[in-house]
Amino acid sequence: MIKRYDVIVIGAGPAGLFSALSIKNKNILLLEKNSAPGKKLLISGAGQCNFTNNCSIDEFLKKYGNKGSFLKPALYNFTNKDSIEFFKQFGVDYNIREDNKVFPKSYKAIDILNVLLDKCIENKVEIKYKSIINDIEFDKDNESFNIKTPDILYICKYLIIATGGKSYPQTGSTGDGYIFAKKLGHSIVTLVPALTPVKVEDYKFEELSGISLKNVTITQWKNNKKINNFNGDILFTHKNISGPVIINNSRYIEVGDVLKLNFTDFNNIEDFKKYFEDKIVSSGKLRIKTIIKDLNIPKRLIDIILKLSNVDQDKTCSELNKNGRKKLMEYLSSFPLKVRALGNFNIAMVTKGGVSTKEINSKSMESKIIKNLYFAGEVIDIDGDTGGFNIQAAFSMGKLAGDNINSKLISFDCYK
Ligand SMILES: Cc1cc2nc3c(=O)[nH]c(=O)nc-3n(C[C@H](O)[C@H](O)[C@H](O)COP(=O)(O)OP(=O)(O)OC[C@H]3O[C@@H](n4cnc5c(N)ncnc54)[C@H](O)[C@@H]3O)c2cc1C
């Protein structure tokens, strides 16, 4: 059987749904391989859906590594404020947290998904679930796309590939879009799991599982050379270090790197060492545990550091030998952790890499290789920090693709 549409969108995630609801007055088919839409959206933000961020657009663009400039037209065309207004207009009020993360007021991802679905239904988008696509071909003679499924051959003028990345494959994002894109002549930038916890050698902090520390400065070392430093909140888990600063910077971290954690409030390690040495010298009869208390570090972490430094906290400062003092200062201000592995695609929140941005027009999301072929969302080589930046990017790219098709359809003789 053959079925014809003006537009076919593949993938009912935030990018695909947003593009489908944005296209006006045309017959649109949305193909989704799961039996329901937005599986990943529903688990986003632990089911609460941090759908955008309230920071300025300039700040926004800095959250995508060196891909901010590619996203600029999409994010200006449909901004974070537009997202907030869009959902509010359709009955989903929002909550902006202190850290600028924006959630639906109900803290329920389903509310966001329901608006997207309702708008698609209103827009008469036909949605076909459990669709298995065997092959996609571009028919040069007819300037159309043939999408082959076991029972139906779909033909369309405009095709949007919004199949997501490769992470959390149980949500349906298994990387099919890369195969389709490659088949249609696109290059795929190497796929790497991103926004993932970091596994380190000889992890000593199991007992601290669940404890988070605010504003920790981390320096990154490669072959004994300092190459980077980050600052933010870390979370100890029972096997790894995690938390926003680790997850957001995991895209820059490689196996073999050493991360040095500064648990003190001192930005400058030399300043800390000077402060600590002076304190030890001037507090001769005070116990070590008394002066360490002033450092504002959780007691359970201090206990581990003292144990690893071989220092008895009940001894007085004057009894602390040179070796103990040196180790203690090092562990408090630059605790070294050697990176053993990064989380794999099963636990990475997003995929770094994907359809090369060099082959996509950033002002329209249209392929530079095949006319009327579009990409939107995580299938493209774009990944953002945590904080609502990935879902917003998916909405904005989906909207831009849809808007561009709207602007073009007038001049095409489309299928009815
Ligand atoms: C645990 C977790 C929490 C997250 N939390 C947040 C958060 O709070 N805020 C944030 O901004 N980002 C978050 N993200 C990232 C965000 O969810 C994704 O970046 C976003 O969903 C990408 O949208 P997308 O539409 O491009 O792809 P996806 O959401 O992956 O949707 C792609 C869709 O395409 C379908 N599909 C794939 N292949 C085919 C095929 N061959 N045929 C038909 N359909 C197909 C899939 O089944 C899926 O439904 C989180 C990610 C994870 C894993």
The ligand as a MOL file (V3000), in Angstrom:
LIG
                    3D

  0  0  0     0  0            999 V3000
M  V30 BEGIN CTAB
M  V30 COUNTS 53 58 0 0 0
M  V30 BEGIN ATOM
M  V30 1 C 17.2350 10.6940 32.3090 0
M  V30 2 C 17.2140 11.9170 31.4510 0
M  V30 3 C 16.8180 13.1190 32.0090 0
M  V30 4 C 16.8220 14.2840 31.2270 0
M  V30 5 N 16.3950 15.4420 31.7890 0
M  V30 6 C 16.3920 16.5760 31.0500 0
M  V30 7 C 15.8930 17.7900 31.5830 0
M  V30 8 O 15.3410 17.8390 32.6930 0
M  V30 9 N 15.9770 18.8960 30.8060 0
M  V30 10 C 16.5100 18.8900 29.5430 0
M  V30 11 O 16.5690 19.9310 28.8910 0
M  V30 12 N 16.9460 17.7350 28.9960 0
M  V30 13 C 16.8810 16.5780 29.7050 0
M  V30 14 N 17.2970 15.4030 29.1400 0
M  V30 15 C 17.6990 15.4090 27.7120 0
M  V30 16 C 16.4370 15.5130 26.8210 0
M  V30 17 O 15.4370 14.6490 27.3090 0
M  V30 18 C 16.7500 15.1700 25.3610 0
M  V30 19 O 17.8360 15.9570 24.9370 0
M  V30 20 C 15.5320 15.4300 24.4860 0
M  V30 21 O 14.4910 14.5450 24.8320 0
M  V30 22 C 15.8750 15.2600 23.0020 0
M  V30 23 O 14.7000 15.4350 22.2670 0
M  V30 24 P 14.5430 14.8050 20.8100 0
M  V30 25 O 13.1250 15.0500 20.4110 0
M  V30 26 O 15.6120 15.2720 19.9510 0
M  V30 27 O 14.7720 13.2440 21.0040 0
M  V30 28 P 14.0430 12.1510 21.9270 0
M  V30 29 O 13.3830 12.7620 23.0830 0
M  V30 30 O 15.0640 11.1040 22.1420 0
M  V30 31 O 12.8760 11.5960 20.9760 0
M  V30 32 C 13.1710 10.8680 19.8130 0
M  V30 33 C 11.9540 10.0170 19.4550 0
M  V30 34 O 12.2100 9.3740 18.2080 0
M  V30 35 C 11.7510 8.0500 18.2750 0
M  V30 36 N 12.4700 7.2500 17.2750 0
M  V30 37 C 13.7710 6.8970 17.2720 0
M  V30 38 N 14.0510 6.1420 16.1940 0
M  V30 39 C 12.8850 6.0150 15.4930 0
M  V30 40 C 12.5210 5.3270 14.2920 0
M  V30 41 N 13.3870 4.6000 13.5980 0
M  V30 42 N 11.2320 5.4020 13.8660 0
M  V30 43 C 10.3180 6.1120 14.5670 0
M  V30 44 N 10.6070 6.7710 15.7270 0
M  V30 45 C 11.8760 6.7180 16.1740 0
M  V30 46 C 12.0490 7.6280 19.6910 0
M  V30 47 O 11.2880 6.4880 20.0730 0
M  V30 48 C 11.6860 8.8930 20.4500 0
M  V30 49 O 10.3420 8.8990 20.8180 0
M  V30 50 C 17.2700 14.2250 29.8750 0
M  V30 51 C 17.6710 13.0090 29.3350 0
M  V30 52 C 17.6370 11.8630 30.1020 0
M  V30 53 C 18.0380 10.5560 29.4840 0
M  V30 END ATOM
M  V30 BEGIN BOND
M  V30 1 1 1 2
M  V30 2 1 2 3
M  V30 3 2 2 52
M  V30 4 2 3 4
M  V30 5 1 4 5
M  V30 6 1 4 50
M  V30 7 2 5 6
M  V30 8 1 6 7
M  V30 9 1 6 13
M  V30 10 2 7 8
M  V30 11 1 7 9
M  V30 12 1 9 10
M  V30 13 2 10 11
M  V30 14 1 10 12
M  V30 15 2 12 13
M  V30 16 1 13 14
M  V30 17 1 14 15
M  V30 18 1 14 50
M  V30 19 1 15 16
M  V30 20 1 16 17
M  V30 21 1 16 18
M  V30 22 1 18 19
M  V30 23 1 18 20
M  V30 24 1 20 21
M  V30 25 1 20 22
M  V30 26 1 22 23
M  V30 27 1 23 24
M  V30 28 2 24 25
M  V30 29 1 24 26
M  V30 30 1 24 27
M  V30 31 1 27 28
M  V30 32 2 28 29
M  V30 33 1 28 30
M  V30 34 1 28 31
M  V30 35 1 31 32
M  V30 36 1 32 33
M  V30 37 1 33 34
M  V30 38 1 33 48
M  V30 39 1 34 35
M  V30 40 1 35 36
M  V30 41 1 35 46
M  V30 42 1 36 37
M  V30 43 1 36 45
M  V30 44 2 37 38
M  V30 45 1 38 39
M  V30 46 1 39 40
M  V30 47 2 39 45
M  V30 48 1 40 41
M  V30 49 2 40 42
M  V30 50 1 42 43
M  V30 51 2 43 44
M  V30 52 1 44 45
M  V30 53 1 46 47
M  V30 54 1 46 48
M  V30 55 1 48 49
M  V30 56 2 50 51
M  V30 57 1 51 52
M  V30 58 1 52 53
M  V30 END BOND
M  V30 END CTAB
M  END
